[in-house]
Amino acid sequence: MAPNRSPTLSLRARGPLACFTRPELKVERMSYPVMTPSAARGLIEAVIWKPAIRWRIERVKVLSDIKFISFRRNEVSSKASRPPIATVNKGGPPPVYFADADRAQRNTVALRDVDYIIEAHFTMTDRAGSGDNVFKFIDMFSRRIEKGQHFHQPYFGCREFAAEIKPAGAAPDPIDDTRDLGLMLWDINYGEGRNTPVFFEARLECGVLDIPADPHAAWADELNEKGGEHG
């Protein structure tokens, strides 16, 4: 029987700036100290994504010291609205949006000179075709990493913070840094009519952030260890 899960695969990603925005800060951007699992998944999917596979991030290794930088950027305060269905179907003038009239200058607290190793694996989905298998996608992943190929530009949290993707083989050891990172965004559960953010208790241990496979299960185990206490 063909395997349904790949072994652990890795890549190295680095760049001059990164911002993994904390969702509790609505107006101005402030980054988590370390890349979030959802940002790591988005980055690896920029290298290779197919409907036949689903990525699961296992850990993020931090290779450079955690350093912040603050600067101001021009952003817009609202999104351009969609044209009404009647306009789409029958034609007519679309809604007018002028970015210059909606611009606001906001502060950003970002990370600088970031360097990570992302370790992850993928599983096959029910959308896999007859010619799809684990070995095919492992080969595609390895080939694209070696050649520096990607479907779209990988980035660190914001599209203007581009990431350089490299093989992980010659990377240095993780930094000697251990700290609690508090509640960190794990991912978004997308559902009908409502998208639910999922968080986990993150801890950097000797420069390595281990990602739980299921934060809900991890919280349940923690409650059991505490005798069923609820916060």
N, C-alpha and C positions, 0 to 999 in steps of 0.2 A: 504493500500500500504506500502511495506517495505521501511524503510528509506535508503537513498543513501549515507548519511554522518554520520560519527561517532561524538559523543560529543568530547570535548577537552580532550585529554589524556596526561599524563605527565610521565616523568622518570627523575631520577637524574644520572648525569655522572660526575665522578671526576677522577683525575690522577695527577701524578707529573709533566708531561710536555705536552705541546700542541704547535702546530704551524699551524696557519691558514694563509697560505702564501699570501701576497699581490701580485697580478699578475703583477703590474707595475714594480716590482723589479725582473729582469730576472735571474741574476747570483747567488746572495746570498739570502738566505731566510730571510724574516722579517715578523713576524706574525701581523695580525690585533690584536687590544686589546681584542676583544671579538669573540667568535665563530661565523662563518658565517652561514647563513641559509642552504647553500648547504652542509657544513660539518655536521650540525645538522641532515639534512635529511639522509646523508650517515650513520651517527651513529645509528639513529633509524631504518633504513632499515637493519642494521646488526643484530638487534634484531628480527624484523619480516618484511619480504617482500614477497609479492605474486603478480603475474600478475593481480590478481583481485582487488588490491587496489592501490591507489596513495596517498602518504603522502604530507601534506602541513604544514610547520612549522608556528606557530602563534607568538611565542615569546621565547626568551632565557632569563632566569633569572641568574644573576651572583651572586654566593654565597660567593666567596672569593675575597680578594683584587687583583686588576690587577697588577701583578708583572712580569717583564721581566728577562730573563737570556740569556747570550751570550756564545756560545761555537763553536768550529770548528768540522766539520765532514768530513769524506772522502766520496765523491760522484763520480760517473762516469760522463764524459762529453757528452756522446752520448748513444744512445740506440743500442742494438744488432739488426742487420738488419734481415729481414725475408728471408728465403730461396726462391729462384726463383720458379715460378710455375713448370718449367721443372724439377727442383730438387725434388719437392714434388711429381710430377706425375711419374717420371721415376727413381728417386733415384739419388744418387751421394753425394759427400761431401757437407755439409752445410757450410755457411759462418762461418769463424773462428773469435771469439771475445775474447780478453783477457782483463779482467777488470783491471788487475794490470797495463797495459800499458795505460789505459784511465782514471786513477784515478786522482782526483783533490781535494784539501782540501779547503772547503768553510765555511764561517762564517754563523751561524744561530742565529737569535734573536728570541727566543721562549718565551712562557708563562710558568710560573711554578706554581705548586700547584693550579690547576684549579678545579673549582667545579661549576656545572651548573644544572639548571632545564630546560628541554626542554618541551615545550607545543606544541602539534600538533594535527591535526585530519586527518582522511583519508576519501576519497570518493571511491565508487565502480567504476570500469572501465568497459568498454564493453567486457573485457576478463573474467569477472566473470562467473562461471559456475552455473548450476541450484541449486547446494547445497551451494553456497556461499551467505553469508549475513553479514550485519554489526555486528550483535551480535556475530557471530562466531569468527570474527577477533578481536573484543574487548576482548573476553574471552581468545583468544590465546595470545594477547598482555599482558594482566594482569598476566596470568599464567607464561609466559616466564620471565617477570620482577621479579616476586616473587621468581622464582627459579634460577635467574641469567643465563638463557639460551640465546644463540644467534647463528645465522647461521655461522658467522665468527667473529673473534675478533674485537669488536668496537675500534675505535682509534680516536685521536684528530688531524686531518689534515694529519699526516704522520703515516705510518703503525707501526713504531717503538714506537710511543707514545700511548700506550694502555690505554683504558678507562675502569674504573670500573662502571658497571651499577647497579643501586639500585632503589627501589621504592622511590617516591618523598614525601611520607607522613610525614616523620620526619625531613625534611630538614629545615635549618634555613632560616630567612628572607634574601632577597637580600641585597647587600651592599648599603650603602648610597653614591652613586657615580652618578653624572649627567655630561655628556660631549657629545659634537659632535664627531662622529667617522668618518665623511667624507663619501666619496663614498665607499660603501662596495659591494662586489660581492654577488648578490642575487642567481643566478643560471646560468646554461648554457642552452641555447636553441639549441638542437641538430637538425640539418637539413641536407638535402642531399648536400654533398660536403662542407658544412661550418657549424661550430659550433660558435654561437654568445654568448658572455658573456653579462649578464644583471646586471646592478648595481642599487643601490638605496642610498638615503641620510640617513645614519644610525645615530641614536641618542640614547644614553644610558640615561634613565630617572629613577633615584632612583634605579639603578641596574638592570633595565629591558629594554631589546631591543625588541621592537615590530616590527614584520616583515610584510610588506605590502603583500596583496594577489596578487597584480599586480603592480609592480613598474611603468610600463608605465602609468597606470591609475592615480597613485599618482602624477607623474610628470605633467600629463595633468591637474589635479585639481590645482596644484600649479601654473601653467601657467595662468589658468583662474583667479585665485585669484590676480595675478599680472597684469591682464589686457592684457594677450597674449604676454608679453615680452619674447623674446628669448635670451638666453645667448650665 
